[in-house]
Amino acid sequence: MATHTSPLKNVLVTGGAGYIGSHVVYVLQKTRQYKVISIDNNHNSNPAALDRVSQLSKSELPADATEIDIQSTEIDSYKCDLTQPDQVRAVFEAYGRGGIWGVVHIAAYKAVGESSEIPLTYYANNVAASVSLLQIMAEYDCHRIVYSSSATVYGTPPIIPISETTRLHAYSPYGRTKIMVENIIEDLCHSDRKWRAVSLRYFNPAGAHPSGLIGEDPRGRPGNLLPLLAHMAVGRVKDATLKVFANDYPTPDGTCVRDYLHVLDLASGHLLALNALGPDSNVFDPEATDFYKAYNLGKGKGMSVLQIVEAMRKATGFDYKYEIVGRRRGDVPDLTADPSLAQKELGFTAPQDLETMCRDLWHWQTKNPFGYGEY
C-alpha cells in the first residue's frame, strides 16, 4: 500500500486480472503516476496475469529508478466480488476516506448470448453491483470513475461510422446493462458536481502485449472471432471448421464488419480518460451542468469476418476452413466507430494495425497455448 506521503494516486481497477484489465493496469503503471489496486473475483480471469504485469513493469524500470517508481510497479490485488458490498467496502476501508483517488470500472459479465439466457444474473452483476460500487465510492469520498461501456449500446446504428450522438438501442440484456449503468452514472454526475465520470464505449479490442506475457485467456470455447481463430491454429478447438454467419449482409464481401483496435491502444484510452478526471484537465467545461462524457474507443476502420480470417492465416500459417451458415440472431451488419471526439478531446489514437494485432495475438497464444494454465 502506498504511504500517505507518496505522490502516487491510488486507482482502483475492477476486473484488473482480466484481458482488458491487465493491459489497463500495465499502461497505468508505465506512467509512474498511479498505484494500482485491483479487485477481481476471477470469474473469467487469472491472478497470474497481474503477477506478469508487475514483472513486465519492473523489467522496464530505469537503472536509476526511485522508490516511488518501484512502488508504482507493485499491485495491491484483492479477490473481491462486486456483488458483495461488504467485500468492496473492506477494500475502500483499507485505504481510508479519500485514500482512493479514482476507479476504473471494467468488471462485468459480457457474453451477449448468455445474457439472454440468464438476464437476472446480468442485471445483478452488471447493474446492481455498479450501483453498490458507486454508493461505496461516495461513502469514502471517491468521486472519479472511468466506466467500461460497449459499442453494443448502439444496436443497429442508422449511420456508419457511429458517433456518440447516435441513439442508444441495445438488443441484448448485456447491452442494456451497459446503457443502464451509463445513465445511472450520468444522473449521478448531474445530481452532484463533485462527481466526474467518463464512459468508454469499446469497439473490438484485439491482440496482446508484444512480450507475449499477457493476453486474452477466455474460459471454454472463445465467443469472439480472433481468440477463436488463435485457439483453432494452436489446436485447442476440435471442430476446425469456422462457421461464418451469413455472407449476404450489405458489406463489401457480405460478412459482418467490425472495428478492431489493439488492446494496448484501448488501454491507453483508459489512461487518457482517467487523466481527464483530474483537476488540471480541460476536457470538462467548468460551466457545464455535469462533468460526464461518453467516448467511442475504436480505430474508425471496419474489417470483415473474411478479412480477419485472412489476416490470421498470414500471421499463423494455419489453413483455416470455414463454411457459410445462416444469419445469427442479433448480429449487426456493420459496427465501425467514429472516434473523432475521443481524438479531439482526449488525444486518443489507435495507431496499431490489424497485422500487428494478429501478430501479437499469435505470439501470446504460441507462448501460452493453454493461456495462464490451470485455474
C-alpha positions, -999 to +999 in steps of 0.1 A: +000+000+000+013+034-009+022+057+020+004+089+028+034+109+016+036+091-017+028+113-048+012+083-064-026+084-068-043+052-057-066+040-085-089+010-081-094-012-112-123-036-111-117-067-132-080-059-131-069-095-137-089-098-169-079-093-205-087-056-207-080-050-170-044-064-171-035-043-201-050-012-184-031-019-152+001-022-173-005+011-190-013+029-157+019+016-142+040+029-171+031+064-162+047+061-127+018+084-115-006+058-103-006+030-077-030+003-088-054-015-066-070-045-084-102-062-074-114-093-093-135-123-084-116-144-111-148-155-127-132-152-161-096-142-153-065-155-137-045-137-109-013-149-127-020-120-152-013-094-125+019-112-115+031-109-151+021-073-154+041-065-123+070-085-138+068-065-170+066-032-152+096-040-131+116-051-161+110-017-177+122+004-147+153+025-155+185+018-137+181+050-116+145+041-106+134+058-074+115+042-045+083+059-059+090+043-093+093+009-077+061+014-057+042+021-089+051-014-102+035-031-072-001-041-074-024-044-044-046-073-055-078-084-038-101-113-046-133-094-043-168-099-057-186-066-066-220-082-058-208-085-021-208-049-008-190-059+024-161-072+004-159-040-016-163-018+014-134-036+032-111-027+003-120+010+005-117+009+043-081-003+040-072+030+023-094+053+043-116+081+034-102+099+003-075+073+000-086+060-034-083+088-060-104+072-087-119+040-101-116+023-135-147+000-136-141-028-161-156-059-143-187-072-159-203-103-174-200-098-212-214-127-232-243-114-253-259-148-259-256-159-223-272-126-211-305-136-229-305-169-211-298-156-175-308-119-177-313-115-139-277-126-133-265-100-157-286-072-142-275-082-107-238-084-116-235-055-141-261-030-129-269-036-092-232-042-083-223-010-101-248+010-081-234-005-049-199+004-060-209+040-067-225+042-032-194+029-015-172+053-035-194+081-023-190+069+013-152+071+010-151+104-008-141+089-042-159+107-070-140+099-101-149+069-124-140+057-158-166+032-169-162+004-194-192+005-218-196-011-252-205-005-288-234-029-282-253+001-268-259+013-304-278-018-316-281-015-353-269+021-359-287+042-386-254+058-397-219+044-402-194+054-388-211+056-354-208+088-334-215+093-297-247+112-305-263+080-321-294+069-302-288+041-277-308+010-285-293-023-274-308-057-284-294-079-256-297-078-218-259-073-218-261-042-240-290-029-219-270-033-187-243-010-203-269+016-212-284+015-177-251+020-159-241+048-183-275+065-175-270+060-137-235+075-138-247+104-159-276+110-135-252+109-105-229+135-121-259+157-129-271+155-093-238+162-076-210+182-092-184+165-071-186+136-095-165+134-127-170+104-150-162+092-185-179+062-202-158+045-228-177+026-255-154-002-266-155-015-301-134-047-307-102-050-287-077-075-301-041-086-298-019-088-267+012-072-252+040-078-277+061-096-250+036-125-251+034-123-213-002-112-210-031-117-234-067-129-237-074-162-220-111-170-223-126-200-205-140-226-227-146-221-264-140-184-272-170-164-281-151-138-301-136-143-335-099-135-331-093-156-299-113-184-316-090-183-346-060-184-323-073-214-305-080-231-338-045-225-350-029-237-318-050-269-318-074-262-289-106-264-310-116-298-321-140-287-347-115-269-370-142-255-394-152-220-387-189-211-390-193-178-408-228-164-400-240-154-435-224-136-464-255-117-476-251-085-455-247-051-472-209-051-467-181-054-492-178-092-490-212-099-474-199-108-440-202-087-409-178-058-404-163-048-371-139-021-359-108-038-343-083-019-322-052-031-304-058-038-267-029-016-257-044+013-277-077+007-259-058+006-226-042+039-234-077+054-239-084+045-202-053+064-191-064+094-211-099+092-196-085+089-161-062+119-166-093+138-179-109+135-144-080+154-128-082+190-116-060+203-144-080+187-172-097+210-197-120+182-211-149+194-190-164+229-194-165+244-159-199+259-167-214+225-177-244+212-158-225+180-151-190+165-155-199+135-176-187+125-211-190+093-233-165+084-259-161+058-286-128+039-285-123+024-319-099+026-349-125+041-372-118+014-398-141-017-402-128-052-411-150-080-423-150-116-409-133-129-440-106-102-439-099-111-402-096-148-412-071-139-440-051-117-416-049-145-391-039-170-418-010-148-427+000-144-390-003-181-381+003-200-413-028-221-404-051-231-433-085-221-419-115-239-432-149-222-430-185-227-440-211-201-446-242-207-425-274-187-418-275-153-401-271-153-363-298-136-343-287-102-330-258-097-354-254-062-368-240-058-403-215-030-395-202-016-363-175+009-372-167+037-348-163+074-354-135+080-328-130+117-337-145+130-304-120+110-283-092+121-306-101+157-303-109+159-266-088+131-250-059+130-276-068+093-282-053+074-312-053+038-322-022+035-345-016-002-344-029-021-375-046-054-379-013-071-389+002-061-356-029-072-336-028-106-352+010-110-348+008-101-311-022-123-305-004-153-321+028-146-302+008-147-270-010-179-280+021-197-291+039-188-259+009-197-238-010-224-257-032-231-227-034-195-215-023-189-179-026-226-172-049-243-147-074-222-128 
